[in-house]
């Protein structure tokens, strides 16, 4: 029986817990742990109600590798699924090495004091995991995650070489809040306000945050949205592991309302990550803002509409130019009906479960530290179709490819 430890009791953690419970032939005993055990108990009750399965809960400070390693040993977990904060990635990886356990996350490490995220810190664990005979799978969410696998699958089945990659993430959902973020507000706002970087001319090119944008029409009636170029971590690993890529860009949709609030929050200093003194106490403005903004895990109750996330890929096959658009559309209300979540948490949580499934089945389990595009994409792609994230691949004519091309 495969025993797993899931760390993180936010919106994504809830989705992962539900989806693991729905696959009992792979996931045996499940323990959900967080700094606040009451959050885990509330999720466990929902899982019991929806699936009939009991999951255990525990309290853990994931910043403490010794404490986390002790919990891994106590639960007998073969795999830790980390959906806690990105600041905690290295501490949890250390705990896995200490306790002799495999590791999976959905977002790369970033230091708490600096709004900078990159894979170098986690790639540095390659030799330690390899020597220990343990496997670490990085970025098993949607973007990063599914978008990486989309790229690898396209290369395997449609291209000899990939030349350009545009990852386009559109959330066409609407909620009843004046302003809210679709995932952890602290992480979301740090990501959105960071300088943009895209890959071109053999290296990363930096531009001002959200300084380039244009309209993009999603398929299947999802709608037309304004998408903004920004940096996202999968660009770093994809251009490393697929060296024929000449240009890679990441785009995300933002509403005028979101951007208006973001501008005001930046102007008044609420997105700062350095501490300020207030009534004799040090507080970090962004962390305070997180405390007063709506909980993303609660947005599912009021969110309607759909997400559309996919890759526009160009390259060559048998000496001829070729282009495809590979995408998933996910319905917010359908996600809420299934697991009590909005689609942003769902599209991250399902791939986390599927990455864990591939590791526990042995398909993706090999010693070392790996990004998703380095592994065989076929079984994962098939599982997406079966477990709630069906995808579509459309081959584009040269004329269509030109219309899809951004910037």
C-alpha positions as CSV (number, residue, x, y, z in Angstrom):
1,X,0.0,0.0,0.0
2,X,1.3,3.4,-1.0
3,X,1.3,5.8,1.9
4,X,1.6,9.5,1.1
5,X,2.0,12.7,3.2
6,X,0.4,15.8,1.8
7,X,1.7,19.1,3.2
8,X,-0.4,22.2,2.7
9,X,-4.1,22.8,3.6
10,X,-5.0,25.6,1.2
11,X,-7.2,25.4,-1.9
12,X,-4.7,23.2,-3.9
13,X,-4.2,20.9,-0.9
14,X,-7.9,20.3,-0.7
15,X,-8.1,19.4,-4.4
16,X,-5.1,17.0,-4.1
17,X,-6.6,15.4,-1.0
18,X,-9.9,14.8,-2.8
19,X,-8.3,13.5,-6.0
20,X,-5.9,11.2,-4.2
21,X,-8.8,9.8,-2.2
22,X,-10.6,9.1,-5.5
23,X,-7.8,6.7,-6.7
24,X,-7.6,4.2,-3.8
25,X,-5.8,1.6,-6.0
26,X,-2.8,3.9,-6.0
27,X,-3.1,6.0,-2.9
28,X,-3.4,4.0,0.3
29,X,-3.1,5.8,3.6
30,X,-3.2,9.6,3.1
31,X,-2.1,12.0,5.8
32,X,-2.8,15.8,5.4
33,X,-0.6,18.1,7.4
34,X,-0.3,21.8,7.9
35,X,0.8,24.3,10.5
36,X,-2.9,24.6,11.4
37,X,-4.4,21.2,12.0
38,X,-7.9,22.4,12.1
39,X,-7.7,23.3,8.4
40,X,-6.7,19.8,7.7
41,X,-9.5,18.4,9.7
42,X,-12.0,20.5,7.8
43,X,-10.7,19.2,4.5
44,X,-10.7,15.6,5.8
45,X,-14.4,16.0,6.6
46,X,-15.1,17.2,3.1
47,X,-13.1,14.3,1.6
48,X,-15.1,11.8,3.8
49,X,-18.4,13.4,2.7
50,X,-17.6,13.3,-1.0
51,X,-15.6,10.1,-1.4
52,X,-16.3,8.0,1.7
53,X,-12.6,7.8,2.5
54,X,-10.9,8.6,5.8
55,X,-7.7,10.6,5.7
56,X,-5.5,11.3,8.7
57,X,-4.4,14.7,9.7
58,X,-1.4,16.1,11.5
59,X,0.2,19.4,12.6
60,X,3.7,20.2,11.2
61,X,5.9,23.2,10.9
62,X,7.2,22.6,7.4
63,X,10.0,25.2,7.9
64,X,11.6,22.6,10.3
65,X,13.2,19.7,8.5
66,X,13.7,17.7,11.7
67,X,10.0,17.9,12.6
68,X,8.9,17.2,9.1
69,X,11.2,14.2,8.8
70,X,9.8,12.8,12.1
71,X,6.3,13.1,10.6
72,X,7.4,11.3,7.4
73,X,8.8,8.4,9.5
74,X,5.7,8.3,11.7
75,X,3.3,8.1,8.8
76,X,5.5,5.7,6.8
77,X,5.1,7.9,3.7
78,X,6.8,6.8,0.5
79,X,6.1,10.2,-1.1
80,X,5.7,13.8,0.2
81,X,3.4,15.9,-1.9
82,X,4.4,19.5,-1.1
83,X,1.7,22.1,-1.8
84,X,2.8,24.4,1.0
85,X,4.5,27.8,0.3
86,X,7.4,27.9,-2.2
87,X,9.6,29.3,0.7
88,X,9.4,25.9,2.3
89,X,10.5,23.7,-0.7
90,X,14.2,23.3,0.4
91,X,13.3,22.5,4.0
92,X,10.8,19.8,2.9
93,X,13.4,18.4,0.4
94,X,15.9,18.2,3.3
95,X,13.3,16.4,5.4
96,X,12.7,13.9,2.6
97,X,16.4,13.1,2.3
98,X,16.6,12.7,6.1
99,X,13.7,10.4,6.3
100,X,14.3,8.5,3.0
101,X,11.3,9.6,1.1
102,X,10.4,10.8,-2.4
103,X,9.4,14.4,-3.1
104,X,7.0,16.3,-5.3
105,X,6.0,20.0,-5.5
106,X,4.0,22.3,-7.8
107,X,6.1,25.5,-7.7
108,X,9.8,26.2,-7.5
109,X,11.6,27.6,-4.5
110,X,11.9,31.3,-3.8
111,X,13.5,32.9,-0.8
112,X,11.1,34.7,1.5
113,X,13.1,37.9,1.6
114,X,13.6,38.3,-2.1
115,X,10.9,38.2,-4.9
116,X,13.1,35.9,-7.0
117,X,12.2,32.4,-8.1
118,X,14.4,30.0,-10.1
119,X,15.3,26.4,-10.2
120,X,19.0,26.7,-9.3
121,X,18.5,26.0,-5.6
122,X,16.5,22.8,-6.2
123,X,18.6,21.6,-9.1
124,X,21.6,21.8,-6.7
125,X,20.0,18.8,-4.9
126,X,20.5,16.5,-7.9
127,X,23.5,14.6,-6.6
128,X,22.1,14.3,-3.1
129,X,18.8,12.7,-4.3
130,X,20.6,10.5,-6.8
131,X,23.0,9.2,-4.2
132,X,20.2,8.6,-1.8
133,X,18.2,6.7,-4.5
134,X,15.4,9.1,-4.0
135,X,13.3,11.0,-6.6
136,X,12.3,14.6,-6.6
137,X,9.7,15.8,-9.1
138,X,9.6,19.6,-9.5
139,X,6.6,21.7,-10.7
140,X,3.8,19.2,-11.0
141,X,1.0,21.7,-11.3
142,X,-0.5,23.1,-14.5
143,X,1.9,25.9,-15.3
144,X,4.5,24.7,-14.5
145,X,3.6,21.1,-14.9
146,X,1.0,20.3,-17.6
147,X,2.5,23.0,-19.8
148,X,5.8,21.2,-19.6
149,X,4.3,17.9,-20.4
150,X,2.3,19.4,-23.3
151,X,5.6,20.6,-24.7
152,X,7.4,17.2,-24.3
153,X,4.4,15.4,-25.8
154,X,4.3,17.7,-28.8
155,X,8.0,17.2,-29.4
156,X,7.6,13.4,-29.2
157,X,4.5,13.1,-31.4
158,X,4.5,16.2,-33.7
159,X,7.9,17.8,-34.1
160,X,11.5,17.0,-34.8
161,X,12.4,20.4,-33.4
162,X,10.5,23.0,-31.4
163,X,11.4,26.6,-32.3
164,X,8.9,28.9,-30.5
165,X,6.7,28.3,-27.5
166,X,4.0,30.6,-26.2
167,X,2.3,29.5,-23.0
168,X,-1.0,31.3,-22.6
169,X,-3.0,31.2,-19.3
170,X,-6.4,32.7,-19.4
171,X,-8.8,32.7,-16.5
172,X,-12.2,33.7,-17.8
173,X,-13.9,33.3,-14.4
174,X,-15.8,35.9,-12.5
175,X,-16.5,36.1,-8.8
176,X,-18.4,38.4,-6.5
177,X,-15.4,40.0,-4.8
178,X,-14.2,43.6,-5.4
179,X,-10.6,42.2,-5.6
180,X,-9.2,38.7,-5.0
181,X,-6.3,36.5,-6.2
182,X,-6.9,33.0,-7.6
183,X,-4.2,31.5,-5.5
184,X,-2.2,32.5,-2.4
185,X,-2.3,36.4,-2.5
186,X,1.3,36.7,-1.3
187,X,2.8,34.4,-3.9
188,X,0.4,35.8,-6.7
189,X,1.3,39.4,-6.1
190,X,5.1,38.7,-5.8
191,X,4.9,36.9,-9.1
192,X,2.9,39.4,-11.0
193,X,4.9,42.5,-9.9
194,X,8.3,40.8,-10.7
195,X,10.2,42.0,-13.8
196,X,9.2,40.1,-16.9
197,X,11.7,37.7,-18.5
198,X,11.3,35.8,-21.8
199,X,13.7,33.7,-23.7
200,X,15.0,35.0,-27.0
201,X,18.4,35.2,-28.8
202,X,20.0,32.5,-26.6
203,X,19.2,34.0,-23.2
204,X,16.6,35.6,-21.0
205,X,15.5,39.1,-21.9
206,X,14.2,41.3,-19.1
207,X,11.4,43.9,-19.5
208,X,9.2,45.8,-17.2
209,X,6.4,43.9,-15.5
210,X,3.2,43.5,-17.7
211,X,4.6,46.0,-20.2
212,X,3.6,44.0,-23.3
213,X,0.0,42.9,-23.8
214,X,-2.5,42.0,-26.6
215,X,-5.9,40.4,-27.2
216,X,-6.2,36.7,-27.4
217,X,-9.3,34.7,-28.4
218,X,-9.7,31.4,-26.7
219,X,-11.3,28.4,-28.5
220,X,-14.7,26.9,-27.8
221,X,-16.4,30.1,-26.9
222,X,-14.4,30.9,-23.8
223,X,-14.0,34.5,-25.0
224,X,-11.5,37.1,-25.9
225,X,-9.1,38.4,-23.2
226,X,-6.2,40.8,-22.8
227,X,-3.1,38.7,-22.1
228,X,0.1,40.2,-20.5
229,X,3.6,38.9,-20.9
230,X,5.3,37.9,-17.6
231,X,8.0,35.6,-16.3
232,X,7.1,32.1,-15.3
233,X,9.4,29.4,-14.0
234,X,8.7,26.7,-16.6
235,X,10.5,28.9,-19.2
236,X,13.8,28.3,-17.4
237,X,13.6,24.5,-17.4
238,X,12.1,24.1,-20.9
239,X,14.7,26.1,-22.7
240,X,17.4,24.2,-20.8
241,X,16.0,20.7,-21.6
242,X,14.8,21.6,-25.1
243,X,17.7,23.5,-26.6
244,X,16.2,23.9,-30.1
245,X,13.8,26.5,-28.6
246,X,14.6,29.9,-30.1
247,X,11.9,32.0,-28.3
248,X,9.7,31.2,-25.3
249,X,7.2,33.4,-23.7
250,X,4.5,33.2,-20.9
251,X,1.3,35.1,-21.0
252,X,-1.5,35.5,-18.5
253,X,-4.9,37.3,-18.7
254,X,-5.8,40.1,-16.2
255,X,-9.0,42.1,-16.0
256,X,-8.9,45.9,-15.9
257,X,-10.3,45.7,-12.4
258,X,-7.4,43.5,-11.2
259,X,-4.8,45.8,-12.8
260,X,-6.5,48.9,-11.3
261,X,-6.4,47.4,-7.8
262,X,-2.8,46.2,-8.3
263,X,-1.6,49.7,-9.3
264,X,-3.2,51.3,-6.3
265,X,-1.8,48.6,-3.9
266,X,1.7,49.1,-5.4
267,X,1.5,52.9,-5.2
268,X,0.6,52.9,-1.5
269,X,3.3,50.3,-0.7
270,X,1.0,47.3,0.2
271,X,3.0,44.9,-2.1
272,X,6.3,45.6,-0.3
273,X,8.0,42.5,1.1
274,X,10.4,44.3,3.5
275,X,9.1,44.8,7.1
276,X,7.8,48.1,8.4
277,X,7.3,49.2,12.0
278,X,3.7,49.6,13.0
279,X,2.8,50.4,16.6
280,X,6.2,49.1,17.7
281,X,5.7,45.8,15.8
282,X,7.4,44.8,12.5
283,X,5.0,43.7,9.8
284,X,5.4,42.9,6.1
285,X,2.8,44.9,4.1
286,X,2.2,42.1,1.6
287,X,1.7,39.5,4.4
288,X,-0.8,41.9,6.1
289,X,-2.6,42.4,2.7
290,X,-2.8,38.6,2.4
291,X,-4.6,38.4,5.7
292,X,-7.3,40.8,4.7
293,X,-7.9,39.7,1.1
294,X,-10.4,36.9,0.3
295,X,-9.2,33.3,0.8
296,X,-8.7,31.8,-2.7
297,X,-10.0,28.5,-1.3
298,X,-13.4,30.1,-0.7
299,X,-13.8,31.6,-4.2
300,X,-15.3,28.4,-5.6
301,X,-18.7,29.1,-4.1
302,X,-19.1,32.2,-6.3
303,X,-16.9,31.8,-9.3
304,X,-18.4,31.2,-12.7
305,X,-16.8,30.9,-16.2
306,X,-13.9,28.9,-17.5
307,X,-10.1,28.8,-17.7
308,X,-8.2,28.1,-20.9
309,X,-4.5,27.2,-20.5
310,X,-2.4,25.9,-23.4
311,X,0.7,26.1,-25.6
312,X,1.1,27.5,-29.0
313,X,4.1,25.6,-30.4
314,X,5.9,26.0,-33.8
315,X,8.8,24.0,-35.2
316,X,9.6,21.6,-37.9
317,X,8.8,18.0,-38.8
318,X,10.5,16.1,-41.7
319,X,12.0,19.4,-42.8
320,X,8.6,21.1,-43.0
321,X,7.3,23.9,-40.8
322,X,4.6,22.9,-38.4
323,X,2.5,24.4,-35.6
324,X,0.0,23.1,-33.0
325,X,-2.1,24.6,-30.2
326,X,-2.5,22.2,-27.3
327,X,-4.9,23.3,-24.5
328,X,-7.3,22.5,-21.7
329,X,-10.5,24.2,-20.8
330,X,-11.8,23.9,-17.3
331,X,-15.2,25.0,-15.9
332,X,-15.2,26.7,-12.4
333,X,-18.7,25.5,-11.5
334,X,-17.9,21.9,-12.5
335,X,-14.8,21.9,-10.3
336,X,-16.8,23.2,-7.4
337,X,-19.4,20.5,-7.9
338,X,-16.8,17.8,-7.9
339,X,-14.4,18.8,-5.1
340,X,-15.6,22.2,-3.7
341,X,-12.9,24.2,-5.5
342,X,-12.6,26.9,-8.2
343,X,-10.7,25.9,-11.4
344,X,-7.4,27.5,-10.5
345,X,-6.9,25.3,-7.5
346,X,-8.3,22.3,-9.5
347,X,-6.0,22.8,-12.5
348,X,-3.0,22.8,-10.0
349,X,-4.2,20.0,-7.7
350,X,-5.1,17.4,-10.3
351,X,-1.6,17.4,-12.0
352,X,-0.1,17.1,-8.5
353,X,-2.0,14.0,-7.9
354,X,-1.2,12.7,-11.4
355,X,2.5,13.3,-11.0
356,X,2.4,11.5,-7.7
357,X,0.5,8.6,-9.4
358,X,3.2,8.4,-12.0
359,X,5.9,8.3,-9.4
360,X,4.2,5.7,-7.2
361,X,3.5,3.5,-10.3
362,X,7.2,3.6,-11.1
363,X,6.7,5.3,-14.5
364,X,8.5,8.5,-13.4
365,X,10.4,7.3,-10.4
366,X,14.2,7.5,-11.0
367,X,16.9,8.8,-8.6
368,X,17.6,12.5,-8.9
369,X,15.8,15.8,-9.4
370,X,13.6,16.1,-12.4
371,X,11.4,18.6,-14.3
372,X,8.3,17.3,-16.0
373,X,9.5,17.7,-19.6
374,X,12.4,15.3,-18.9
375,X,10.1,12.3,-18.4
376,X,7.9,10.2,-20.8
377,X,4.7,12.2,-21.3
378,X,2.4,9.6,-22.6
379,X,0.9,8.0,-19.5
380,X,0.4,11.4,-17.8
381,X,-1.3,12.8,-20.9
382,X,-3.7,9.8,-20.9
383,X,-4.4,10.3,-17.2
384,X,-5.3,14.0,-17.8
385,X,-8.1,12.8,-20.0
386,X,-9.4,10.4,-17.4
387,X,-9.1,12.5,-14.3
388,X,-10.7,15.8,-15.1
389,X,-8.4,17.8,-17.3
390,X,-9.2,16.7,-20.9
391,X,-7.0,18.4,-23.5
392,X,-7.3,19.1,-27.2
393,X,-4.5,19.3,-29.8
394,X,-5.2,21.4,-32.9
395,X,-2.8,21.4,-35.8
396,X,-2.5,24.9,-37.3
397,X,-2.0,25.9,-40.9
398,X,0.7,28.5,-41.5
399,X,-2.0,31.1,-41.7
400,X,-3.5,30.0,-38.5
401,X,-0.1,29.8,-36.8
402,X,0.6,33.4,-37.8
403,X,-2.7,34.5,-36.2
404,X,-1.9,32.7,-33.0
405,X,1.6,34.1,-32.9
406,X,2.0,36.6,-30.1
407,X,4.5,39.6,-30.1
